[in-house]
Amino acid sequence: MADLPPADARTVVVTGAGRGLGLAMARRAGEDGFRVVVAELERERGEQAAAELRAEGIDARFVRCDVADPESVAALAAAVRAIGPLYGLVNNAALANGVGGSEFQDIDIDVWDRLMTVNARGPWLVSKALHPLFAAPGRIVNIASDAALYGSPRLAHYIASKGAVIALTRAMARELGDKGITVNAVAPGLTECEATETVPAERHDLYRANRAVSRPQQPDDLTGIVSYLLGEESRYLTGQVIAVNGGFTMN
């Protein structure tokens, strides 16, 4: 590991980093010394997040990216190539707020397809475009959801999309392992942030009643494990799904 450049010469891309979990993970990566790319769909939100991180002393820059749009993802890759070298990728961008409520047979086809395009195809598109930019060793962390482990009702399309992220993680780990790139997934529980403000009260009650650690989950509860998975000590850990949800689900 002695041949690794210093952390501040290594770039970590975090998609959907304009707010909530994504911003918290980008901040932690910056605190760990990495150069951070805030890849965010909403320009104003992304620029504000990058400026906030820079004000905290983090080397951060914003690149607009719509993970559902191949041309936008290609533009992200071009921007990252100009920054280089790429060390880490956190595939966090996803549709999560306001997606529940309908039983599986009542979900509109267009709604299903939109969710799968962003949540399942998006991480694949971004990984596909960025993986040639990695200089081994490298780290990819995919953000899944414990909903795919628990099987929450009235969330079939979201669960299917996050289940696809878990399966993609395992496939990528097999293919990239001998190239020096580890690929793991983190499955957060219901976290208090902007993306979950529209989650019905009964779902919050379900988590509260069934967590081993009953207090509400915060974005910072997730950043430690992501930091570890991006770090040098996780070099022999790949293809794994780690649930961070206060014991709501247990393997």
C-alpha positions as CSV (number, residue, x, y, z in Angstrom):
1,M,0.0,0.0,0.0
2,A,3.0,2.3,0.2
3,D,2.7,3.2,-3.5
4,L,-0.7,4.9,-2.9
5,P,-0.7,8.7,-3.5
6,P,-1.8,10.8,-0.5
7,A,-5.5,11.0,0.1
8,D,-5.7,14.6,-1.0
9,A,-4.4,13.5,-4.4
10,R,-7.1,10.9,-4.8
11,T,-10.6,11.8,-6.1
12,V,-13.9,10.4,-4.7
13,V,-17.1,10.9,-6.6
14,V,-20.4,10.9,-4.7
15,T,-23.6,11.0,-6.7
16,G,-26.7,12.7,-5.3
17,A,-24.4,14.6,-3.0
18,G,-26.3,17.8,-2.9
19,R,-28.2,17.1,0.3
20,G,-29.0,14.5,3.0
21,L,-27.0,11.2,3.0
22,G,-25.1,12.1,-0.1
23,L,-23.8,15.4,1.3
24,A,-23.0,13.7,4.6
25,M,-20.9,11.0,2.8
26,A,-19.2,13.6,0.7
27,R,-18.3,15.6,3.8
28,R,-16.9,12.6,5.5
29,A,-14.8,11.7,2.4
30,G,-13.5,15.2,2.5
31,E,-12.7,15.1,6.2
32,D,-10.8,11.9,5.5
33,G,-8.6,13.9,3.1
34,F,-10.0,13.0,-0.3
35,R,-10.7,15.4,-3.1
36,V,-14.5,15.2,-3.6
37,V,-16.7,15.6,-6.6
38,V,-20.3,16.5,-5.8
39,A,-22.2,14.9,-8.6
40,E,-25.7,16.3,-8.4
41,L,-28.7,16.7,-10.7
42,E,-30.0,20.0,-9.2
43,R,-27.4,22.7,-10.1
44,E,-28.2,25.1,-7.4
45,R,-28.2,22.4,-4.7
46,G,-25.0,20.9,-6.0
47,E,-23.2,24.3,-6.2
48,Q,-24.3,25.2,-2.7
49,A,-23.2,21.8,-1.3
50,A,-19.7,22.1,-2.9
51,A,-19.4,25.7,-1.7
52,E,-20.4,24.6,1.8
53,L,-17.7,21.9,1.8
54,R,-15.0,24.2,0.5
55,A,-15.9,26.6,3.3
56,E,-15.1,23.8,5.7
57,G,-11.7,23.3,4.1
58,I,-12.6,20.4,1.8
59,D,-11.3,20.3,-1.7
60,A,-14.8,19.9,-3.4
61,R,-16.1,20.7,-6.8
62,F,-19.6,20.4,-8.3
63,V,-20.3,18.5,-11.6
64,R,-24.0,18.4,-12.7
65,C,-25.0,14.8,-13.4
66,D,-28.3,13.1,-14.2
67,V,-27.5,9.4,-13.6
68,A,-30.5,8.4,-15.8
69,D,-29.0,10.2,-18.8
70,P,-26.1,8.5,-20.6
71,E,-24.8,11.8,-22.1
72,S,-24.8,13.5,-18.7
73,V,-23.0,10.6,-17.2
74,A,-20.4,10.8,-20.1
75,A,-19.9,14.5,-19.2
76,L,-19.3,13.5,-15.6
77,A,-16.7,11.0,-16.7
78,A,-15.0,13.7,-18.9
79,A,-14.9,16.1,-15.9
80,V,-13.5,13.5,-13.6
81,R,-10.9,12.5,-16.1
82,A,-9.7,16.1,-16.2
83,I,-9.4,16.1,-12.4
84,G,-8.0,12.5,-11.8
85,P,-6.9,10.1,-10.6
86,L,-10.1,8.4,-9.6
87,Y,-10.0,6.4,-6.4
88,G,-13.5,6.1,-5.1
89,L,-17.1,6.2,-6.3
90,V,-20.2,6.3,-4.0
91,N,-23.3,5.5,-6.1
92,N,-25.9,7.3,-3.9
93,A,-28.2,9.1,-6.3
94,A,-31.7,7.6,-6.3
95,L,-35.4,8.4,-6.2
96,A,-36.6,7.8,-2.7
97,N,-39.1,10.4,-1.5
98,G,-42.8,10.1,-2.2
99,V,-42.4,6.7,-3.9
100,G,-44.4,4.5,-1.6
101,G,-48.1,3.9,-0.9
102,S,-49.3,1.6,-3.7
103,E,-49.4,-2.1,-3.7
104,F,-47.4,-3.8,-6.4
105,Q,-50.3,-4.4,-8.7
106,D,-51.3,-0.8,-8.6
107,I,-48.0,0.8,-9.5
108,D,-48.1,2.6,-12.8
109,I,-45.8,1.3,-15.4
110,D,-44.2,4.7,-16.1
111,V,-43.6,5.1,-12.4
112,W,-42.0,1.7,-12.2
113,D,-39.8,2.3,-15.2
114,R,-38.7,5.8,-14.0
115,L,-37.6,4.4,-10.6
116,M,-35.7,1.5,-12.1
117,T,-34.0,3.8,-14.6
118,V,-32.7,6.1,-11.9
119,N,-32.1,3.6,-9.0
120,A,-30.9,0.5,-10.8
121,R,-29.7,1.6,-14.2
122,G,-28.1,4.8,-12.8
123,P,-25.4,3.1,-10.7
124,W,-24.6,0.8,-13.6
125,L,-24.3,3.7,-16.0
126,V,-22.1,5.7,-13.7
127,S,-19.9,2.7,-12.8
128,K,-19.6,1.8,-16.5
129,A,-18.5,5.3,-17.4
130,L,-16.1,5.9,-14.5
131,H,-14.5,2.5,-13.9
132,P,-11.8,3.0,-16.7
133,L,-10.6,6.1,-14.8
134,F,-9.7,4.1,-11.7
135,A,-6.0,3.7,-10.8
136,A,-5.9,0.6,-8.6
137,P,-6.6,0.2,-5.8
138,G,-10.1,1.6,-6.1
139,R,-13.3,1.6,-4.1
140,I,-16.9,1.5,-5.2
141,V,-19.7,1.8,-2.6
142,N,-23.3,1.3,-3.8
143,I,-26.0,2.7,-1.6
144,A,-28.9,0.1,-1.4
145,S,-31.6,0.0,1.2
146,D,-32.7,-2.3,4.0
147,A,-36.1,-2.2,2.5
148,A,-34.8,-4.7,0.0
149,L,-33.7,-7.0,2.9
150,Y,-36.9,-6.6,4.9
151,G,-39.5,-6.6,2.1
152,S,-41.4,-3.5,3.1
153,P,-45.0,-3.4,1.8
154,R,-46.2,-0.9,-0.7
155,L,-42.7,-0.3,-2.0
156,A,-42.3,-3.0,-4.6
157,H,-40.7,-0.9,-7.3
158,Y,-38.3,0.8,-4.8
159,I,-37.4,-2.6,-3.3
160,A,-36.9,-4.1,-6.7
161,S,-34.6,-1.3,-7.7
162,K,-32.5,-1.6,-4.5
163,G,-32.5,-5.3,-4.8
164,A,-31.0,-4.8,-8.3
165,V,-28.3,-2.6,-6.7
166,I,-27.4,-5.4,-4.3
167,A,-27.1,-7.9,-7.2
168,L,-25.1,-5.5,-9.3
169,T,-22.7,-5.0,-6.4
170,R,-22.0,-8.8,-6.4
171,A,-21.5,-9.0,-10.1
172,M,-19.2,-6.0,-10.3
173,A,-17.2,-7.3,-7.3
174,R,-16.5,-10.6,-9.2
175,E,-15.4,-8.7,-12.4
176,L,-13.3,-6.0,-10.8
177,G,-11.6,-7.8,-7.9
178,D,-8.5,-8.7,-9.8
179,K,-8.3,-5.2,-11.2
180,G,-7.8,-3.9,-7.6
181,I,-11.2,-2.4,-7.2
182,T,-13.5,-3.5,-4.4
183,V,-17.3,-3.1,-4.7
184,N,-19.6,-3.2,-1.7
185,A,-23.1,-2.1,-0.8
186,V,-24.4,-0.3,2.2
187,A,-28.1,-0.8,3.1
188,P,-29.3,2.1,5.3
189,G,-32.4,2.0,7.3
190,L,-35.1,4.8,7.3
191,T,-32.9,7.8,7.9
192,E,-34.1,11.3,8.9
193,C,-33.2,13.6,6.1
194,E,-34.9,15.5,3.2
195,A,-35.5,12.4,1.2
196,T,-37.6,10.8,3.8
197,E,-39.7,13.8,4.8
198,T,-42.7,12.4,2.9
199,V,-42.4,8.9,4.4
200,P,-45.7,8.0,6.1
201,A,-45.8,8.1,9.9
202,E,-46.6,4.4,10.1
203,R,-43.4,3.5,8.5
204,H,-41.4,5.6,10.9
205,D,-43.4,3.8,13.7
206,L,-42.5,0.4,12.2
207,Y,-38.8,1.2,12.4
208,R,-39.0,2.7,15.8
209,A,-40.8,-0.3,17.2
210,N,-38.4,-2.9,15.6
211,R,-35.0,-1.4,15.8
212,A,-32.6,-2.8,18.4
213,V,-31.4,0.8,18.8
214,S,-34.7,2.6,18.9
215,R,-33.6,6.2,18.3
216,P,-34.1,7.7,14.9
217,Q,-31.3,7.1,12.3
218,Q,-29.3,10.1,11.2
219,P,-27.1,10.6,8.1
220,D,-24.0,10.5,10.3
221,D,-24.8,7.0,11.4
222,L,-23.9,5.9,7.9
223,T,-20.8,7.8,7.2
224,G,-18.5,5.7,9.3
225,I,-19.0,2.5,7.4
226,V,-18.8,4.3,4.1
227,S,-15.5,5.8,5.3
228,Y,-14.2,2.4,6.1
229,L,-15.3,0.9,2.8
230,L,-13.4,3.8,1.0
231,G,-10.4,3.3,3.1
232,E,-7.2,1.2,2.7
233,E,-8.1,-1.3,5.5
234,S,-11.1,-2.6,3.5
235,R,-8.9,-3.9,0.7
236,Y,-9.9,-7.5,1.2
237,L,-13.6,-6.9,1.6
238,T,-15.7,-7.0,-1.5
239,G,-19.1,-8.1,-2.8
240,Q,-20.7,-7.6,0.7
241,V,-23.9,-5.9,1.7
242,I,-23.8,-4.1,5.1
243,A,-27.0,-3.1,6.7
244,V,-26.8,0.0,8.9
245,N,-30.2,0.4,10.5
246,G,-29.9,0.0,14.2
247,G,-30.7,-3.6,14.1
248,F,-34.0,-3.3,12.2
249,T,-32.8,-6.3,10.1
250,M,-30.2,-8.8,11.3
251,N,-28.3,-11.3,9.2
